[in-house]
Amino acid sequence: MTRLAHGDATVGELAQPFSLTQQAISHHVAVLRRCGLIEQRREGTRRPCRLRVQNLTLLRTWIDDQRQVWDDRLDALEQHLDRERPHQRGGAGR
């Protein structure tokens, strides 16, 4: 993803800096393509990949929303536990 942020690249170009096979990179590319995060097109014999920035923006918005939901839930749990702790301490010595 970071490499594609700098411009289009083929699977071979994406594989170069990694100790992964081109087949492994192709598998990752296929998953990202099915998720709508990248697209591939034909240019003769080349099939360069490109980020779909609009979908990345949607994903980021969803992740941020989920982060806020879980932050709120965990804060509420922490407040609940803080209220319950004095009751637990007081009853433990009896």
KOLFIDO-43266 format. One record per atom (N, C-alpha, C): x, y, z; residue in one letter. Coordinates in steps of 0.02 Angstrom, whole numbers, plus 50000, padded with zeros to 5 digits. Each point is the difference from the previous one (the first is absolute). Layout:
BEGIN
XYZA...
//
This chain:
BEGIN
500424994150000M499585005950000M500445006250000M500534999950041T500445005850002T500325001249933T500224994649968R500315000749934R499515003049950R499384997750002L499505002449952L499805007350015L500125002350060A499865007050015A500465004649960A500564997349978H500485003949960H499894999449925H499534995849980G499854999149930G499854992849983G499774999049939D499814993349977D500614995549998D499884993550009A500544995049998A499724993349981A500404996049966T499814993249983T500124995650061T499744993949997V500114995250055V500754998750008V500364999449945G500724999050003G500355005750035G499805006149985E500305005950032E499825000250075E499404998050016L499804999850071L500384994750038L500184994549967A500344994550033A500755001450012A500305004449961Q500735001050002Q500295001050070Q499745004550042P500345001250064P499874994650054P499594995149984F499814995150051F500304993149985F500064996150052S500244993149990S499394995349993S499525002349961L499404996149984L500014998449926L499684994649982T499954998249929T499515004749965T500065000349935Q499535004049961Q499304997150008Q499954993450008Q499354996850010Q499685002350065Q500405000750053A499745002350065A499755007249993A500395004249967I499795007049989I499365000149959I499964995749949S499394999749958S499394998350042S500104995550048H499444998250045H499785006050041H500475003750028H499845006150038H499645005149956H500265000849939V499695004749953V499284998049985V499894993549991A499324997649986A499525001450058A500244999250061V499585001550058V499845007450002V500505004249991L499895007350000L499545002149943L500064996749943R499575001549943R499284998150015R499894994050030R499324998050018R499705004750052R500415002850043C499765004750051C499875006949970C500205001149938G499895006449967G500525005250019G500564998050030L500515004850020L500515001549946L500074995449952I500435001249943I499644997649937I500245002349943E499744997649936E500604998249956E499894995549953Q500504998249951Q499715001049932Q500425002449954R499775000849931R500534997149954R499824998949939R500464997349950R500315005749960R500654999649994E500375004549955E500464995649958E499734997349947G500394995149960G500094993750042G500634998250013T500144994150041T500065001650074T500005006450017R500065002150070R499315000550032R499974998950065R499385000950039R500155004150062R500105006549992P500165004150058P499425000650049P500185000550064C499525000950054C499975007350018C499425002250023R499905006950020R499565000150062R500175004450047L499585000850059L499335003149981L499484998050032R499355003149992R499905004550062R500255006049994V500055004650057V499315001350031V499495000649959Q499335001450026Q499774994450046Q500164993849984N499814994450043N500424999850063N500635001949995L500425000550060L499735005350048L499755005449972T499705005350041T499384997450036T499594996249964L499414997050031L500194995250055L500514995949987L500244995350051L500265003650061L500385005349989R500265003850057R499445003050042R499495002649967T499425002850035T499674994650042T499904994049971W499694994550037W500434998050060W500664999449990I500454998250055I499975005250055I500025006449981D499965005350051D499344999750038D499454998649965D499354999350034D500014994150049D500284994449978Q500044994150044Q500455001350060Q500545003549989R500455001750055R499635004250053R499605004849977Q499635004150047Q499484995950037Q499654995649965V499504995750033V500344995950055V500564996849983W500344995750050W500315004150056W500265006049985D500255004350053D499445001750049D499425001749973D499435001650043D499794993950042D499974994249969R499804993950036R500514998350055R500645000549984L500514998450051L500005005150056L499885006449984D499945005150052D499424998550046D499434998049971A499424998350040A500144993950044A500354995149974L500184994150040L500465002050057L500495004249985E500465002350053E499625003750055E499545004349981Q499605003650051Q499584995250041Q499714995149968H499614995050036H500444996250050H500584997849977L500454996350045L500255004350057L500125006449987D500215004650053D499455000650053D499365000149979R499455000450048R499934993650040R500144994349969E499924993550032E500584998350047E500595002649988R500584998250040R499925001550074R499745005750020P499925001250073P499554994850032P499494997749966H499554994950027H500364993450009H500434998449953Q500374993750003Q500515000250057Q500345005650009R500505000550054R499664999650069R499445003550006G499655000150065G499724993250019G499774996249951G499714993550014G500524994450007G500605001149979A500504994650001A500264998650069A500005004950046G500284999050066G499514997250049G499394999149981R499484997750047R500004992750009R
//
